[in-house]
């Protein structure tokens, strides 16, 4: 068997996968493109295993490990994409640049904070100025 045929096919598959990762904006299509790239690697591993006539079949063993890693990657990746779609309403990668939580307000309640300390006697909330500025305003 000539090694050139599977090597060229693997190179084409890998090139299509790279194009998909770089050009697509949908997270599902990016994951599919990564799978194409992994399949190109698997094809190369098996082709070189057959070409070298390896008695241990190391290429085929590595291919099984690659398939297991790909299955785990697609499972976790799909779960992440579904959670992001559920929370944000889109799987568009351009809109998902900032995945951090929204900023918290400057004052967070701690165990020793009493929420009624800053309230007037009538129970109406006061303004939200930071404590340092509040002291400067009263001075």
N, C-alpha and C positions, 0 to 999 in steps of 0.2 A: 504494500500500500504506500502510495506517495504521501508524504507528510504535508505537502503544499496545499492539498485540497481542504482538509479540515482546518489548517492554519489560516487560510484565506477566509473561510467561512466564519471562523472564530473572530478574526479581525473585523470583518463586516458586522457581525453581531455586536461586538464591543463598541464599534464606532456608532452604530445606531443607538446603543444604550447611552453613550456619552452625549450624543446629540439630544436624546430625550431628557437627560438630567439637566443639561444646560438651557434647553429651549422651552421646556414645558413649564407651565405655571401651576398646574393642578398637582397636588401632593400624591394622589393615587397614580397618576401617570409617571411621576418621578420614581415612585417605588417600583413600578413595572419596568422602568428603564434600568434600575439597579439590578433587578432580577435578570434582565437580558445580559448585562455585563457579567454577572456571576455564571450564567449558562455558557457564555463564551469561554470563561476560564475553565469550566468543567469540560468543555469540548477539547480544549487544549490539553488538559491533564490526561484524559483518556486517550487522545491521539498520540501523545508522546509515550504513554505507557505501552501502547501497542507497538509503536515504532521501535522503542528500545528493547522490546521483548523482556520486560522486567518479570522475574519469577515471583517476586513478592507482590506484584500488582499495586505498587505504592500510589500510582496515579489514580487508580480506581478507588483506593481507600481514601485518598485525599478528596476525591469527588464526593464520596459519601459524607465526609465531614462538611464540605462546602454546602451540600444540599441541606444538611441539618442546620447550619448557620443561617442559610437563606430562609428556611422555614421559620426559625425563631425571629429573624429580622422582619419578615413580612407580617408575622403575628403581632409583634410589638409595634411596628410601624403603623399597621392598620388600626390598632387600638388608639394610638396617639392621634392619628388623623381623624378618627371618628369622634374622639373627645374634643379636639379643636373645632371640628365642624359643629358639634353640638353647642359648644360655648360661644363661638364667634359667628357661626352661621355661614362660613365659607371655608373651602379648602384651598383657596388661592394663596400661593406662596408669597406673592408680593404684598398681600395684605396682612401677612403673619410675621412681619419683621420684628415687632415688639411683642414678645410673649410673656413679658413680666406682668406682675399684678399691678393694678392701678395704684398710684401713690396714696399712702395713708395720711390722714390729717396729722398735724403737728402734735396734737395732744392725744395720747392713748390712755385709757383708764388702767390704773394698776390696782393692786389689791388694797393699798392703803388710801386710795383716793375715794373721797365721798362725793358723789355727784351733786349733793345738795349744798356743798361748801360755796360754790360760786353763784348760787341762785339767790335772788332777793327773797324777802319774806313772802311775797305774793306767789312765788313758784315760777315766775316767768324766766326763761333762760337769758343769760347775759350775752354780750358780744363775744366773738371768737378771737380776740386779740391775744397774742402770746404773753406769758407772764412777765417777761422783761419789758415789753412795750407798755403793759398795763401799769407797771410801777413808774415808768418814766412819764406817762400821761397824767398820773395823779400828783406828781411832784411839782 
